[in-house]
Amino acid sequence: MTGRDHDHVTRVMRTVSCDASAARSRLAASWQRSFAHHRLDPAAAPPQDRDTARLAEQEEVLGRLLHVASPRLDELFSTIGQSGHGVFMTDARGLILRARQRAADEADFIRSGLVAGGDWSEEAQGTNGIGTCLTEKRPLIIHRDQHYLARNIAMSCIDAPVFDHEGTLIAALDVSSPRAESDGFNQLIGAMVSGIASKIEIDLFRDIHSDRQIVLVGDDRAGTALLAVDRDGLVVGATRSARIGCGLARQGALRPVPLRDVLGETSEGLSGAEKAALTRALARANGNVSAAARALGIGRATLYRRMKRLGISGAD
Protein backbone atom coordinates (compact mmCIF):
# COMPACT_ATOMS: atom_id res chain seq x y z
CA MET A 1 0.00 0.00 0.00
CA THR A 2 1.35 3.42 -0.95
CA GLY A 3 1.58 6.30 1.47
CA ARG A 4 -1.30 8.00 -0.31
CA ASP A 5 -3.45 4.89 0.03
CA HIS A 6 -2.58 4.62 3.73
CA ASP A 7 -3.55 8.24 4.31
CA HIS A 8 -6.85 7.64 2.56
CA VAL A 9 -7.66 4.57 4.64
CA THR A 10 -6.85 6.53 7.80
CA ARG A 11 -9.21 9.33 6.76
CA VAL A 12 -12.00 6.90 5.91
CA MET A 13 -11.68 5.08 9.23
CA ARG A 14 -11.63 8.36 11.15
CA THR A 15 -14.85 9.41 9.37
CA VAL A 16 -16.76 6.16 9.84
CA SER A 17 -15.77 6.06 13.51
CA CYS A 18 -17.58 9.36 14.12
CA ASP A 19 -21.30 8.78 14.63
CA ALA A 20 -22.13 12.39 13.72
CA SER A 21 -20.27 12.40 10.41
CA ALA A 22 -23.02 10.69 8.41
CA ALA A 23 -25.47 13.42 9.35
CA ARG A 24 -23.14 16.11 8.05
CA SER A 25 -22.67 14.90 4.46
CA ARG A 26 -23.99 12.40 1.97
CA LEU A 27 -20.46 11.25 1.22
CA ALA A 28 -19.82 10.37 4.86
CA ALA A 29 -23.17 8.57 4.99
CA SER A 30 -22.11 6.47 2.00
CA TRP A 31 -18.79 5.68 3.65
CA GLN A 32 -20.73 4.62 6.75
CA ARG A 33 -22.90 2.30 4.65
CA SER A 34 -19.78 0.83 3.04
CA PHE A 35 -18.19 0.16 6.42
CA ALA A 36 -21.09 -0.75 8.71
CA HIS A 37 -23.66 -2.25 6.34
CA HIS A 38 -21.53 -3.75 3.57
CA ARG A 39 -18.62 -4.52 5.94
CA LEU A 40 -15.94 -3.48 3.45
CA ASP A 41 -12.33 -2.83 4.41
CA PRO A 42 -11.23 0.42 2.69
CA ALA A 43 -7.78 -1.11 2.22
CA ALA A 44 -9.10 -4.24 0.52
CA ALA A 45 -9.07 -4.99 -3.19
CA PRO A 46 -12.56 -5.72 -4.54
CA PRO A 47 -13.16 -8.82 -6.67
CA GLN A 48 -12.14 -8.27 -10.30
CA ASP A 49 -13.94 -11.31 -11.72
CA ARG A 50 -16.43 -10.68 -14.52
CA ASP A 51 -19.86 -12.18 -13.89
CA THR A 52 -20.41 -13.44 -17.43
CA ALA A 53 -23.48 -15.50 -16.55
CA ARG A 54 -25.30 -12.54 -15.01
CA LEU A 55 -24.11 -10.31 -17.84
CA ALA A 56 -25.69 -12.59 -20.44
CA GLU A 57 -28.89 -12.79 -18.39
CA GLN A 58 -29.20 -9.01 -18.02
CA GLU A 59 -28.38 -8.39 -21.66
CA GLU A 60 -31.43 -10.47 -22.51
CA VAL A 61 -33.69 -8.93 -19.85
CA LEU A 62 -32.68 -5.37 -20.74
CA GLY A 63 -32.33 -5.92 -24.47
CA ARG A 64 -34.84 -3.22 -25.37
CA LEU A 65 -33.12 -0.65 -23.17
CA LEU A 66 -29.68 -1.50 -24.54
CA HIS A 67 -30.94 -1.24 -28.12
CA VAL A 68 -32.52 2.17 -27.50
CA ALA A 69 -29.55 3.43 -25.47
CA SER A 70 -26.80 2.39 -27.89
CA PRO A 71 -26.95 5.50 -30.16
CA ARG A 72 -26.97 7.75 -27.07
CA LEU A 73 -23.88 6.02 -25.65
CA ASP A 74 -22.17 6.56 -28.98
CA GLU A 75 -23.27 10.20 -28.96
CA LEU A 76 -21.81 10.78 -25.51
CA PHE A 77 -18.59 8.90 -26.26
CA SER A 78 -18.03 10.84 -29.48
CA THR A 79 -18.05 14.02 -27.40
CA ILE A 80 -15.83 13.04 -24.47
CA GLY A 81 -13.99 9.87 -25.52
CA GLN A 82 -10.95 11.62 -26.94
CA SER A 83 -10.23 13.13 -23.52
CA GLY A 84 -9.60 9.65 -22.12
CA HIS A 85 -13.03 9.15 -20.55
CA GLY A 86 -14.96 5.91 -20.80
CA VAL A 87 -18.72 5.61 -21.09
CA PHE A 88 -20.49 2.78 -19.24
CA MET A 89 -24.06 1.60 -18.71
CA THR A 90 -25.04 -0.72 -15.87
CA ASP A 91 -28.14 -2.51 -14.70
CA ALA A 92 -29.99 -1.40 -11.55
CA ARG A 93 -27.59 -3.39 -9.36
CA GLY A 94 -24.38 -1.92 -10.74
CA LEU A 95 -23.34 -4.65 -13.19
CA ILE A 96 -21.63 -3.06 -16.20
CA LEU A 97 -23.48 -4.05 -19.38
CA ARG A 98 -21.94 -1.77 -22.00
CA ALA A 99 -18.60 0.02 -22.26
CA ARG A 100 -17.20 2.59 -24.66
CA GLN A 101 -13.53 3.60 -24.47
CA ARG A 102 -10.60 4.28 -26.78
CA ALA A 103 -8.35 1.31 -27.50
CA ALA A 104 -5.46 3.33 -26.06
CA ASP A 105 -7.29 3.62 -22.71
CA GLU A 106 -8.69 0.10 -22.51
CA ALA A 107 -5.86 -1.30 -20.37
CA ASP A 108 -6.41 1.42 -17.73
CA PHE A 109 -10.09 0.61 -17.47
CA ILE A 110 -9.45 -3.14 -17.35
CA ARG A 111 -7.02 -2.63 -14.44
CA SER A 112 -9.69 -0.57 -12.68
CA GLY A 113 -12.33 -3.29 -13.19
CA LEU A 114 -14.47 -1.06 -15.40
CA VAL A 115 -15.38 -3.78 -17.89
CA ALA A 116 -18.58 -5.47 -19.02
CA GLY A 117 -19.55 -7.93 -16.30
CA GLY A 118 -17.82 -5.95 -13.54
CA ASP A 119 -19.79 -5.35 -10.33
CA TRP A 120 -19.79 -1.68 -9.27
CA SER A 121 -22.52 -1.79 -6.66
CA GLU A 122 -21.87 -0.12 -3.31
CA GLU A 123 -22.03 -3.57 -1.80
CA ALA A 124 -19.03 -4.68 -3.86
CA GLN A 125 -17.00 -1.48 -4.23
CA GLY A 126 -18.15 0.81 -1.45
CA THR A 127 -18.73 4.46 -2.30
CA ASN A 128 -18.32 4.92 -6.06
CA GLY A 129 -20.10 6.79 -8.83
CA ILE A 130 -22.17 3.90 -10.15
CA GLY A 131 -23.13 2.18 -6.91
CA THR A 132 -23.82 5.33 -4.93
CA CYS A 133 -25.83 6.84 -7.79
CA LEU A 134 -28.02 3.73 -7.82
CA THR A 135 -28.33 3.65 -4.04
CA GLU A 136 -29.29 7.32 -3.75
CA LYS A 137 -31.14 7.49 -7.10
CA ARG A 138 -29.62 10.83 -8.07
CA PRO A 139 -26.92 12.23 -10.35
CA LEU A 140 -23.56 12.63 -8.62
CA ILE A 141 -19.82 12.86 -8.99
CA ILE A 142 -17.42 10.75 -6.95
CA HIS A 143 -14.03 12.36 -7.52
CA ARG A 144 -10.83 10.47 -6.72
CA ASP A 145 -10.40 10.32 -2.91
CA GLN A 146 -14.16 10.54 -2.39
CA HIS A 147 -14.17 6.83 -3.23
CA TYR A 148 -14.30 4.46 -0.27
CA LEU A 149 -11.74 1.90 -1.41
CA ALA A 150 -8.16 3.13 -1.56
CA ARG A 151 -7.60 1.27 -4.83
CA ASN A 152 -10.25 3.43 -6.57
CA ILE A 153 -8.99 6.88 -5.59
CA ALA A 154 -7.22 7.46 -8.91
CA MET A 155 -10.57 7.72 -10.73
CA SER A 156 -13.27 10.30 -11.23
CA CYS A 157 -16.75 8.86 -11.78
CA ILE A 158 -19.70 10.91 -13.03
CA ASP A 159 -23.14 9.29 -12.99
CA ALA A 160 -26.87 9.69 -13.53
CA PRO A 161 -29.69 7.22 -12.89
CA VAL A 162 -31.95 6.00 -15.69
CA PHE A 163 -35.64 5.30 -15.00
CA ASP A 164 -37.85 3.16 -17.22
CA HIS A 165 -41.30 3.86 -18.69
CA GLU A 166 -42.94 3.02 -15.36
CA GLY A 167 -40.68 5.26 -13.27
CA THR A 168 -38.61 2.36 -11.93
CA LEU A 169 -34.84 2.65 -11.59
CA ILE A 170 -33.42 0.49 -14.34
CA ALA A 171 -29.81 1.55 -14.97
CA ALA A 172 -26.99 3.96 -14.35
CA LEU A 173 -25.09 5.94 -16.96
CA ASP A 174 -21.45 6.45 -16.01
CA VAL A 175 -18.51 8.41 -17.36
CA SER A 176 -15.22 7.55 -15.67
CA SER A 177 -11.62 8.64 -16.09
CA PRO A 178 -8.38 7.45 -14.48
CA ARG A 179 -6.92 10.92 -15.03
CA ALA A 180 -6.99 13.94 -12.75
CA GLU A 181 -9.67 16.38 -13.89
CA SER A 182 -10.70 19.80 -12.61
CA ASP A 183 -13.94 20.12 -10.68
CA GLY A 184 -15.27 22.50 -13.32
CA PHE A 185 -14.64 20.00 -16.12
CA ASN A 186 -16.32 17.24 -14.12
CA GLN A 187 -19.35 19.47 -13.57
CA LEU A 188 -19.58 20.11 -17.31
CA ILE A 189 -19.46 16.39 -18.06
CA GLY A 190 -21.99 15.80 -15.28
CA ALA A 191 -24.52 18.01 -17.07
CA MET A 192 -23.91 16.05 -20.28
CA VAL A 193 -24.36 12.70 -18.52
CA SER A 194 -27.66 13.79 -16.95
CA GLY A 195 -28.85 15.08 -20.32
CA ILE A 196 -28.05 11.83 -22.11
CA ALA A 197 -29.67 9.79 -19.31
CA SER A 198 -32.86 11.84 -19.80
CA LYS A 199 -32.72 11.27 -23.56
CA ILE A 200 -32.44 7.52 -23.01
CA GLU A 201 -35.51 7.62 -20.75
CA ILE A 202 -37.47 9.55 -23.38
CA ASP A 203 -36.36 7.25 -26.21
CA LEU A 204 -37.36 4.17 -24.20
CA PHE A 205 -40.71 5.71 -23.27
CA ARG A 206 -41.50 6.64 -26.88
CA ASP A 207 -40.41 3.22 -28.12
CA ILE A 208 -42.62 1.36 -25.65
CA HIS A 209 -45.57 3.68 -26.31
CA SER A 210 -45.03 3.92 -30.06
CA ASP A 211 -48.73 3.27 -30.69
CA ARG A 212 -49.90 6.03 -28.33
CA GLN A 213 -50.22 9.77 -28.59
CA ILE A 214 -47.39 11.41 -26.66
CA VAL A 215 -48.27 14.64 -24.85
CA LEU A 216 -45.73 17.01 -23.31
CA VAL A 217 -46.70 18.20 -19.84
CA GLY A 218 -46.84 21.94 -19.28
CA ASP A 219 -43.81 24.08 -20.08
CA ASP A 220 -41.18 21.41 -19.42
CA ARG A 221 -38.35 22.78 -21.56
CA ALA A 222 -36.29 19.64 -21.10
CA GLY A 223 -39.08 17.65 -22.73
CA THR A 224 -38.89 14.84 -20.18
CA ALA A 225 -42.42 15.16 -18.73
CA LEU A 226 -44.42 13.02 -21.16
CA LEU A 227 -47.79 11.30 -21.03
CA ALA A 228 -48.89 8.41 -23.25
CA VAL A 229 -52.55 8.73 -24.22
CA ASP A 230 -54.61 5.98 -25.87
CA ARG A 231 -57.30 6.31 -28.54
CA ASP A 232 -59.96 6.98 -25.95
CA GLY A 233 -58.10 9.91 -24.44
CA LEU A 234 -56.96 7.94 -21.40
CA VAL A 235 -53.49 8.38 -19.91
CA VAL A 236 -51.89 4.94 -19.85
CA GLY A 237 -48.26 5.89 -19.29
CA ALA A 238 -46.12 8.67 -17.88
CA THR A 239 -42.43 9.38 -17.52
CA ARG A 240 -41.02 9.89 -14.06
CA SER A 241 -40.98 13.68 -14.51
CA ALA A 242 -44.62 13.65 -15.57
CA ARG A 243 -45.58 11.41 -12.67
CA ILE A 244 -44.01 13.84 -10.23
CA GLY A 245 -45.46 16.91 -11.92
CA CYS A 246 -48.98 15.50 -12.26
CA GLY A 247 -49.17 13.80 -8.88
CA LEU A 248 -49.34 10.29 -10.33
CA ALA A 249 -47.97 7.11 -8.78
CA ARG A 250 -44.18 7.42 -8.70
CA GLN A 251 -43.67 3.99 -10.27
CA GLY A 252 -45.55 1.01 -11.64
CA ALA A 253 -48.28 0.56 -14.23
CA LEU A 254 -50.83 3.39 -14.26
CA ARG A 255 -54.54 2.93 -13.87
CA PRO A 256 -55.98 4.46 -17.07
CA VAL A 257 -57.37 7.91 -16.30
CA PRO A 258 -58.83 10.62 -18.59
CA LEU A 259 -56.25 13.14 -19.78
CA ARG A 260 -58.38 16.04 -18.54
CA ASP A 261 -58.47 14.54 -15.04
CA VAL A 262 -54.69 14.27 -15.02
CA LEU A 263 -54.21 17.84 -16.19
CA GLY A 264 -56.64 19.35 -13.71
CA GLU A 265 -56.57 23.12 -13.38
CA THR A 266 -53.03 23.44 -14.73
CA SER A 267 -53.89 22.16 -18.19
CA GLU A 268 -53.38 25.30 -20.30
CA GLY A 269 -49.94 24.31 -21.50
CA LEU A 270 -50.98 20.74 -22.25
CA SER A 271 -54.24 21.82 -23.90
CA GLY A 272 -52.25 24.19 -26.07
CA ALA A 273 -49.90 21.42 -27.13
CA GLU A 274 -52.83 19.09 -27.85
CA LYS A 275 -54.67 21.78 -29.80
CA ALA A 276 -51.58 22.48 -31.89
CA ALA A 277 -51.16 18.77 -32.66
CA LEU A 278 -54.79 18.38 -33.71
CA THR A 279 -54.70 21.56 -35.78
CA ARG A 280 -51.62 20.35 -37.64
CA ALA A 281 -53.24 16.98 -38.34
CA LEU A 282 -56.39 18.63 -39.67
CA ALA A 283 -54.37 21.00 -41.85
CA ARG A 284 -52.43 18.11 -43.36
CA ALA A 285 -55.76 16.35 -44.04
CA ASN A 286 -57.24 19.51 -45.62
CA GLY A 287 -59.82 19.71 -42.84
CA ASN A 288 -61.02 16.12 -43.29
CA VAL A 289 -61.75 14.88 -39.76
CA SER A 290 -61.82 11.21 -40.72
CA ALA A 291 -58.42 11.41 -42.42
CA ALA A 292 -56.93 13.40 -39.53
CA ALA A 293 -58.23 10.83 -37.03
CA ARG A 294 -56.61 8.02 -39.00
CA ALA A 295 -53.30 9.91 -39.11
CA LEU A 296 -53.44 10.46 -35.34
CA GLY A 297 -54.34 6.84 -34.66
CA ILE A 298 -57.56 7.69 -32.85
CA GLY A 299 -61.25 7.17 -33.57
CA ARG A 300 -63.27 9.75 -35.48
CA ALA A 301 -65.69 10.22 -32.57
CA THR A 302 -62.76 10.68 -30.16
CA LEU A 303 -61.28 13.36 -32.40
CA TYR A 304 -64.62 15.17 -32.63
CA ARG A 305 -64.88 15.19 -28.81
CA ARG A 306 -61.39 16.67 -28.50
CA MET A 307 -62.08 19.25 -31.20
CA LYS A 308 -65.23 20.34 -29.41
CA ARG A 309 -63.42 20.63 -26.07
CA LEU A 310 -60.60 22.65 -27.63
CA GLY A 311 -62.81 24.82 -29.83
CA ILE A 312 -61.49 23.48 -33.15
CA SER A 313 -63.72 23.38 -36.21
CA GLY A 314 -63.34 20.94 -39.08
CA ALA A 315 -65.21 19.42 -41.99
CA ASP A 316 -65.65 15.97 -43.44
Secondary structure, 3 states (H helix, E strand, C coil): CCHHHHHHHHHHHHHHCCCCHHHHCHHHHHHHHHHHHCCCCCCCCCCCCCCHHHHHHHHHHCHHHHHHHHHHHHHHHHHHHHHCCEEEEEECCCEEEEEECCHHHHHHHHHHCCCCCCECCHHHHCCCHHHHHHHHCCCEEEEHHHCCCHHHCCCEEEEEEEECCCCCEEEEEEEEECCCCCHHHHHHHHHHHHHHHHHHHHHHHHHHCCCCEEEECCCCCCCCCEEEECCCCEEEEECHHHHHHHCCCCCCCCCCEEHHHHHHHHCHHHHHHHHHHHHHHHHHCCCEHHHHHHHHCCCHHHHHHHHHHHCCCCEC
